[in-house]
Amino acid sequence: MSDKLVMALVGFGNSANRYHLPYLLENENVEIKTIYTPSLNKRPADQDALVARGIQFTDDLDAVVNDPEIQFVSVITPAPSHFELAKRLLEAGKNVMVEKPFVTSVAEGKALIELANEKGLLITPFQNRRFDGEFMELQYVLDHGFIGEPIEFESHFDYFRPGASSNPGTQIDGAFYGYGVHPLDQIIKLSGVSQKLWRTTSSQSRIQKGLTITLM
């Protein structure tokens, strides 16, 4: 057994290649053993480079589910698949992180949390935005009282593609669900580290060349 955290990725699309692998590959405490993708060789150059580093690829999810060495799995697939994949991995005894949006309903989220608690495992959404440099810096500024009392916070995550959806017909994709979770995640981070941001708990949101969420 490796003395590193042995993990697998389920999914090998844009998010895996842009937001997960570049950081995981630099972490000396992590060993990526397996990457599952139903479309092998869709990104041949990227896949070959990772295979050269000793990472194995598979289009059989059982290779991840049934591998006792894999302790932790990142689910980085289209949102409608998140619940079933995370459930199956938890049932197999894996700790799981799920890309945003986490699941399609509150009921699904509660079911995964309950299952993880029953098995003594970790289940969490991917909270990468919480550790961006500008938000860590804002946290520091607020916590040290360098400015007066903030009364408004506005966050943009611009992505103007009306009606765009990689999964047409679903209710958990497109501009709001697929991308709105990012500024929401930032707001949750800031609300947790500094109550100075809040004068009331009211909120307004609108979509206008991206998603703007204003807290007053």
N, C-alpha and C positions, 0 to 999 in steps of 0.2 A: 504494500500500500504506500502510495506517495505521501510525503510529508507536506505536499501542497494541497490546496483545495482543487479536487478533480471535478471538472464540470463539462457539460455538453451544451451546445446551442441547438435549439429546435427552430429552424428557419435560417435562410441564407440569402436574404434580400437586401434592400438598401439599408434598413436599420441595423442589421447585423454587421454589415461591412463598414458603415459610417460611424455608428455610435457605440458599438459594443466591442468588436474585435480590435480596433486600434488601441484601445485602453487595456483590454484584457491581455493582449500579447505583450504589453510592457510590464505587466504585473508579475514579479518574480515569485509571488505566493500562489499563483493560479496556474493550473495545468488544464488546457483545453484538450480533452481526449477525443471527442467525437462531435461532428456537426451533422445533424439530420436535415435533409432537404428532399422533397419529393421530386425535384428536378435536378438531378446530377448533371454536372458539366454545363449548366446554364451560364455560369461565369467561369469559363475554363481557366483563364489566367489567374484569377483570384484563388480558385480551388487548387490549382497546381502549386501555387506558392505556399499555401497552408499545408498541403500534403508533404511538401518538402521539409516543413518544420515538424513533421511527425503527427499531424492531426489527421484522423481518419474521417472519411465521409461515408454516409450511408443514406439510402432511401427507404430503409426499414426502421420504423420507430422502435420496434422491439429491441434493436441493438442498443438503444439508450435506456429503455425501460428495464431491461433485464441485465444490465451491466452493474454488478455490485460495487465497482470502483467509483462510479459516477455518483457524487454526493449532491451536486447542485446543477440545476438546469435553467437556462434562460429561454423562455418561450417568446420568439420573435417572428410571429406569423400574422396573417390578417386577423383583425379583431374578432370576427365571428367564431374563429376556431379556438380562442383562448381558453374558454371554460372547459371544454372536453379534454384538451391537451393537458391543462394544469391538473385537472381531476385525475386523469390516468397516471400522471407522474407522481402526484402525492400518494395515490394508492400503492404505487411501487416503492414508496419510501424515499422519494427524492425531495430535497428542498427546492423551491421553485420561485423564480422571479418572472413576472409577466410584463411584456411591453404595454404601454398605454395605447388605447384605453383598456383598462384591466379586464373587465367582462361586460356583458351586454345588459346586465340588470343588477339591482341591489340583491335580489334573491340568489343569483349566481355567486356574487361576491361573498355573501354570508355563508353559503354552502362550502366554498373553498376554505374560508377561514375556520369554520367548524371542523372540517376534515383535517386540516393541518394541525389544529389544536389537539384533536383526538390522537393523532399520530406523533405529536411532539416535533413537528416539522415547521419550517419557515415558509410562508407564502407572502409575497410582497409585489406591488407594482414597481416598475422601473422608474426611479425618481431622479433621473440624471439632471434635470433642470435645476434641482435644488442645490446643486454644487457648482453651478456656473460662477465664474469669478466675479461678475458684476453683482450677483445677488449675495455672495459671501461678503463682498465689500460693503454693500448696503446694510447687511445685517450688522457689520462692525460699526458703521457710522451711526445707525439707530441705537444700538446698545450702549454706545459711549456718549450719547447725547450731543453729538457735534452739530446737530441742526435743531430747530424748534419742533413743535408738535406737528407731525404730518397730518393732513386732513384728507388727502386724496392720493390714491395710487392708481396709475394707468399702465397697463402692460399690453404690448402689441406682439403678436406672433403672426406676421403677415403671410397670407397664403390665399390669394384671390383667384379661386377657381370655382365659380358658382356651379353647383350641381355635380362637381367632380366626385367620383367614388370609384375605388378599385373593386368594390363589390356591389354593383347596382342592385337596388331592391332591398338592401339591408338597412337597418336603422342605427347601425353602430359604426358607420364609416362616413367619409366625406369631410367637408370643411369643418363642421362643428365638432362632431365626435372624434374624428381622426386627429384634429390639430388643436381644437379648443382646450383639450386636456392639458396642453403644455403651459399656457398662461395660468390655468387654474392651479396647476401644480406649483408654480412659482408663488402664487398668492397664498396657498396653504403653507408653504415654507415660511414666507414672511410673517404670516399671522402667528405661526407657532413660535418664532424667535423674538418677536417684538410686538407686544400689545399696543405700542405707541402708534401703530398704523391704523388703529381702529377708533373712530368716534362713535359709529353706530354699526350695526350688523347688516344694514341694508346694502343691496348691491343692484347694479344695473348691468346688462350686457347687450351688445349689439354686434352684428356682423356687417362690416363696411370695409371692403378691401382688406379682409383679414378679420380676426376676432379681436375686439377691444373690450376689456372688462374693466369697469371703473368702480372702485369701492369708495364710498363716501362715509 
